[in-house]
Amino acid sequence: MSTITTQSKVEESIVKESKSSSQVEKELDDSDDDLLHILKEFESKVQVPTPQIEKQLKDWLAVFEQSVILEAIRRTHMSGKSFAYMNAILTDFQKKGVRSFEDISAYDRSFKNRQKSFTNHVSKSESLPDWTKDEYTVVDDPVDEDINQEVMDSLNRIRQKRQH
Protein backbone atom coordinates (compact mmCIF):
# COMPACT_ATOMS: atom_id res chain seq x y z
CA MET A 1 0.00 0.00 0.00
CA SER A 2 1.48 3.31 -1.03
CA THR A 3 0.81 6.54 0.67
CA ILE A 4 0.39 9.60 -1.50
CA THR A 5 1.26 12.74 0.33
CA THR A 6 0.13 16.21 -0.51
CA GLN A 7 3.68 17.19 -1.35
CA SER A 8 4.04 14.33 -3.88
CA LYS A 9 0.80 15.42 -5.55
CA VAL A 10 2.08 19.00 -5.80
CA GLU A 11 5.42 17.84 -7.22
CA GLU A 12 3.63 15.65 -9.79
CA SER A 13 1.41 18.55 -10.75
CA ILE A 14 4.42 20.86 -11.20
CA VAL A 15 6.12 18.29 -13.47
CA LYS A 16 2.94 17.97 -15.56
CA GLU A 17 2.63 21.76 -15.77
CA SER A 18 6.22 22.20 -16.90
CA LYS A 19 5.75 19.55 -19.60
CA SER A 20 2.48 21.02 -20.78
CA SER A 21 3.77 24.59 -20.77
CA SER A 22 6.80 23.61 -22.85
CA GLN A 23 4.50 21.78 -25.26
CA VAL A 24 2.25 24.83 -25.38
CA GLU A 25 5.24 27.09 -26.09
CA LYS A 26 6.34 24.80 -28.94
CA GLU A 27 2.81 24.80 -30.37
CA LEU A 28 2.66 28.58 -30.07
CA ASP A 29 6.00 28.91 -31.84
CA ASP A 30 4.79 26.59 -34.61
CA SER A 31 1.50 28.44 -35.00
CA ASP A 32 3.33 31.80 -34.99
CA ASP A 33 5.58 30.53 -37.79
CA ASP A 34 2.53 29.24 -39.65
CA LEU A 35 0.75 32.56 -39.19
CA LEU A 36 3.77 34.52 -40.43
CA HIS A 37 3.99 32.32 -43.51
CA ILE A 38 0.26 32.74 -44.17
CA LEU A 39 0.47 36.51 -43.73
CA LYS A 40 3.43 36.74 -46.14
CA GLU A 41 1.60 34.66 -48.75
CA PHE A 42 -1.58 36.66 -48.29
CA GLU A 43 0.29 39.94 -48.69
CA SER A 44 2.16 38.80 -51.80
CA LYS A 45 -0.88 37.29 -53.54
CA VAL A 46 -3.97 39.13 -52.34
CA GLN A 47 -3.46 42.36 -50.40
CA VAL A 48 -1.69 43.87 -47.42
CA PRO A 49 -3.48 42.40 -44.42
CA THR A 50 -5.23 44.77 -42.04
CA PRO A 51 -5.24 44.00 -38.31
CA GLN A 52 -8.77 42.59 -38.68
CA ILE A 53 -7.64 40.29 -41.50
CA GLU A 54 -4.64 39.19 -39.44
CA LYS A 55 -6.97 38.28 -36.58
CA GLN A 56 -9.32 36.39 -38.89
CA LEU A 57 -6.40 34.48 -40.44
CA LYS A 58 -5.17 33.60 -36.96
CA ASP A 59 -8.67 32.37 -36.09
CA TRP A 60 -8.79 30.28 -39.28
CA LEU A 61 -5.43 28.78 -38.36
CA ALA A 62 -7.05 27.37 -35.24
CA VAL A 63 -9.58 25.60 -37.47
CA PHE A 64 -7.51 24.49 -40.48
CA GLU A 65 -4.06 23.22 -41.28
CA GLN A 66 -1.75 25.83 -42.76
CA SER A 67 -1.90 24.12 -46.18
CA VAL A 68 -5.70 24.58 -46.37
CA ILE A 69 -5.43 28.32 -45.75
CA LEU A 70 -2.60 28.60 -48.28
CA GLU A 71 -4.79 26.82 -50.84
CA ALA A 72 -7.61 29.29 -50.15
CA ILE A 73 -5.12 32.13 -50.69
CA ARG A 74 -4.01 30.54 -53.97
CA ARG A 75 -7.61 30.20 -55.18
CA THR A 76 -8.33 33.79 -54.21
CA HIS A 77 -5.25 34.96 -56.09
CA MET A 78 -6.17 32.92 -59.19
CA SER A 79 -9.64 34.45 -59.29
CA GLY A 80 -8.37 37.98 -58.65
CA LYS A 81 -10.69 38.43 -55.69
CA SER A 82 -10.29 39.92 -52.22
CA PHE A 83 -10.23 38.66 -48.63
CA ALA A 84 -14.02 38.33 -48.57
CA TYR A 85 -13.77 35.68 -51.30
CA MET A 86 -11.09 33.79 -49.39
CA ASN A 87 -13.16 34.01 -46.22
CA ALA A 88 -16.14 32.56 -48.12
CA ILE A 89 -13.97 29.68 -49.36
CA LEU A 90 -12.81 28.88 -45.84
CA THR A 91 -16.35 29.18 -44.48
CA ASP A 92 -17.56 26.72 -47.11
CA PHE A 93 -14.65 24.40 -46.34
CA GLN A 94 -15.66 24.50 -42.68
CA LYS A 95 -19.32 23.77 -43.46
CA LYS A 96 -18.35 20.84 -45.69
CA GLY A 97 -15.98 19.33 -43.11
CA VAL A 98 -12.69 20.09 -44.89
CA ARG A 99 -9.90 20.10 -42.33
CA SER A 100 -6.76 19.07 -44.22
CA PHE A 101 -5.26 19.51 -47.65
CA GLU A 102 -6.24 15.92 -48.51
CA ASP A 103 -9.89 16.75 -47.80
CA ILE A 104 -9.77 19.48 -50.46
CA SER A 105 -9.55 17.00 -53.36
CA ALA A 106 -12.69 15.20 -52.12
CA TYR A 107 -14.38 18.60 -51.72
CA ASP A 108 -13.39 19.56 -55.30
CA ARG A 109 -14.78 16.31 -56.73
CA SER A 110 -18.04 16.84 -54.86
CA PHE A 111 -18.22 20.44 -56.06
CA LYS A 112 -17.61 19.43 -59.69
CA ASN A 113 -20.28 16.74 -59.47
CA ARG A 114 -22.77 19.28 -58.11
CA GLN A 115 -21.88 21.68 -60.92
CA LYS A 116 -22.12 18.93 -63.52
CA SER A 117 -25.51 17.75 -62.30
CA PHE A 118 -26.73 21.34 -62.38
CA THR A 119 -25.49 22.03 -65.94
CA ASN A 120 -26.59 18.62 -67.28
CA HIS A 121 -30.06 19.09 -65.90
CA VAL A 122 -32.56 18.14 -68.56
CA SER A 123 -34.91 21.03 -69.02
CA LYS A 124 -38.59 20.30 -69.04
CA SER A 125 -40.27 20.83 -72.35
CA GLU A 126 -43.74 22.22 -72.50
CA SER A 127 -46.15 21.01 -75.07
CA LEU A 128 -48.60 23.39 -76.64
CA PRO A 129 -52.26 22.51 -76.88
CA ASP A 130 -53.46 20.95 -80.10
CA TRP A 131 -55.45 24.03 -81.13
CA THR A 132 -52.18 25.96 -81.69
CA LYS A 133 -51.03 23.60 -84.42
CA ASP A 134 -51.67 24.42 -88.08
CA GLU A 135 -53.26 21.07 -88.82
CA TYR A 136 -55.82 21.44 -86.04
CA THR A 137 -59.41 21.52 -87.18
CA VAL A 138 -62.24 22.76 -85.04
CA VAL A 139 -64.79 20.12 -84.26
CA ASP A 140 -68.17 21.39 -83.28
CA ASP A 141 -69.94 18.72 -81.38
CA PRO A 142 -73.71 19.12 -81.23
CA VAL A 143 -74.87 20.45 -77.90
CA ASP A 144 -77.96 19.19 -76.18
CA GLU A 145 -80.69 21.85 -76.38
CA ASP A 146 -81.50 21.60 -72.66
CA ILE A 147 -77.87 22.28 -71.70
CA ASN A 148 -77.67 25.10 -74.21
CA GLN A 149 -80.82 26.68 -72.75
CA GLU A 150 -79.39 26.40 -69.18
CA VAL A 151 -76.18 28.17 -70.24
CA MET A 152 -78.11 30.90 -72.00
CA ASP A 153 -80.34 31.41 -68.94
CA SER A 154 -77.30 31.68 -66.66
CA LEU A 155 -75.70 34.24 -68.98
CA ASN A 156 -78.87 36.32 -69.03
CA ARG A 157 -79.09 36.31 -65.21
CA ILE A 158 -75.46 37.45 -64.96
CA ARG A 159 -76.05 40.23 -67.48
CA GLN A 160 -79.12 41.42 -65.61
CA LYS A 161 -77.21 41.54 -62.30
CA ARG A 162 -74.48 43.65 -63.91
CA GLN A 163 -77.04 46.18 -65.15
CA HIS A 164 -78.41 46.76 -61.67
BELURNOR-V945611 format. One record per pair of residues at least 4 apart in sequence whose C-alpha atoms are under 7 Angstrom apart, sorted by the first residue. I is the first residue (numbers start at 1). GAP is how many residues later the second one is. Records with the same first field share a line. If there is no record, write none. Layout:
BEGIN
I = GAP / GAP
END
This chain:
BEGIN
4 = 4
5 = 4
6 = 4
7 = 4
8 = 4
9 = 4
10 = 4
11 = 4
12 = 4
13 = 4
14 = 4
15 = 4
16 = 4
17 = 4
18 = 4
19 = 4
20 = 4
21 = 4
22 = 4
23 = 4
24 = 4
25 = 4
26 = 4
27 = 4
28 = 4
29 = 4
30 = 4
31 = 4
32 = 4
33 = 4
34 = 4 / 32
35 = 4 / 23
36 = 4
37 = 4
38 = 4 / 32
39 = 4
40 = 4
41 = 4
42 = 4 / 5 / 31
43 = 4 / 5 / 6
45 = 32
46 = 31 / 36
49 = 4 / 5
50 = 4
51 = 4
52 = 4
53 = 4
54 = 4
55 = 4
56 = 4
57 = 4
58 = 4
59 = 4
60 = 4
61 = 4 / 5
64 = 4 / 5 / 35 / 36
65 = 4 / 34 / 35
66 = 4
67 = 4 / 34
68 = 4 / 32 / 33
69 = 4
70 = 4
71 = 4
72 = 4 / 14 / 17 / 18
73 = 4 / 13
74 = 4
75 = 4
76 = 4 / 5 / 6 / 9 / 10
77 = 4
81 = 4
82 = 4
83 = 4
84 = 4
85 = 4
86 = 4
87 = 4
88 = 4
89 = 4
90 = 4
91 = 4
92 = 4
93 = 4 / 5
94 = 4
98 = 5 / 6
99 = 4
100 = 4
103 = 4
104 = 4
105 = 4
106 = 4
107 = 4
108 = 4
109 = 4
110 = 4
111 = 4
112 = 4
113 = 4
114 = 4
115 = 4
116 = 4
117 = 4
128 = 4
130 = 6
131 = 5
143 = 5
144 = 4
145 = 4
146 = 4
147 = 4
148 = 4
149 = 4
150 = 4
151 = 4
152 = 4
153 = 4
154 = 4
155 = 4
156 = 4
157 = 4
158 = 4
159 = 4
160 = 4
END
